[in-house]
Amino acid sequence: MSATAEPQANPLSAGLERLPVHPTTLVIFGATGDLARRKLLPAVYNLAHEGALPERFQLVGVSRGEQTDEEYRQAAIESVETFSRRPPDPDVLARLFAEVRYVQGAFDDPAGYERLDAALAELDEAGGLPLNRCFYLSTAPSFFPVIVERLGAQGLHRHEDADVRVVIEKPIGRDLESAQELNRRVLDVLEEKQVFRIDHYLGKETVQNMLAFRFANGLFEPVWNRNYIDNVQITASEDIGIGTRAGYYDESGALRDLVQNHMLQLLTLLAMEPPVSFTADQVRDEKVKVLRAIPAPDPARIEEVAVRAQYAAGTAAGEDVPGYHGESDVPAESATETYAALRLEVDNWRWAGVPFYLRTGKRLARKVTEIAVTLKPVPHLAFDQAGSVGVLPNVLVFTVQPNEGVSLSLGAKIPGTRMSIRPVQMEFLYGTSFLSQSPEAYERLLLDAMRGDLTLFTRVDEVEAQWRIIDPVLRGWAALDGDVPGYEAGSQGPEQAHALMVGADRWRRI
Ligand code: BG6
């Protein structure tokens, strides 16, 4: 390199530059809960580590228990040390939490909001300007509307010369009606542009990469329709059981826990029309159109399009594990599904007639989240019969986790004198193509919420459109007599799921 030459920029680090964020106070309601400890505080730390937080950043924890600022500071440091994706740098950690505040208060007690108001005013004063406020509701869902209403009553839903945003975790309701009620109560206090409904799958790099693949490459769009695509399979399988979450999970079940939100989001990104621009509303408009194009299942014929099941005892990672009913705190009679599979259609010009298969479950053979797009077979095979045996339709797979990447299966000739074909994989793997480690979903989403970018958050009409699809399934299942079918822990799921497949379609191996 000559003495005057500019240093070479690393082309692979493009996109990692920092976007400016207005000085902000992040207030975590449910500051001592599981989500805050495992995800939010480590995410804040990693943002700090990368210099992505605003220059003036303050953290306030709100919870019911009594503790001092110092005790909360210690607890926050400990959470980061335990759960951060990278070992924390002690200096960054000490600086990040140096001025952390803890405000004690029951979420429905006005006195707590007065204390919070005073603490926020002090932080503004110390900062010399009004800081934006980002309230993160990481509490039990029953508190979401209460907290928003109390924030409103205390006047904390607005802030002169600064923005106020509220992040709401899932679940947004437990059916259409309760979701509408929650949305109504929230929007009585806040404007839609202040509401950040989290679906953490949208923060995953590979999920966003589906948009890059579809809309930054000329290769896919011409075949991205019913003429070339045979079927789409979306899998979100987990090998873990429900652990200690029976209290939440037994009330929820697999359909509400993963399908209503994460899986339908994956479907919309795969099926949506190209937005005119990547602004929040343009993207969300297109996603809502997809959801509206999905005909709601008929509850009276639910078994034709939906399968539920519950795990029975089996083995996971070589160890014997109990069935769902053997997990602690699961009611003896529980009919909650730990597995759900659906066949949906997107009834529009692009997708009519293409089955979209969705399945999710706990205690399946392994953890994998992927979207597999199978193309139609070629119209004619000119090879002799023996040579044609390995010719399979092309499958494009977006693997969200683990081994994040995209692969395309192609038929290739096996070297030798005979014309024999077998599938080979063309693969792009994040780990080998990019030098940086992918940020955790919560890092991206927290930063976007602080920046006020709503693109990766679900809009009110979107959430309700999701429930319009899920509600009839819940109703159909509730009306079914008999036991919920079982599947062995560590297996591929229930036999019954095969009945959802059309023609020669088969579930992919988990
Ligand atoms: C959560 C569900 O939303 O997503 C959990 O409540 C599930 O039950 C989790 O385990 C899966 O997320 P991830 O990022 O591990 O795929």
Residues whose N, C-alpha, C, O or C-beta is under 5 A from the ligand:
A	BS01	BG6	D257
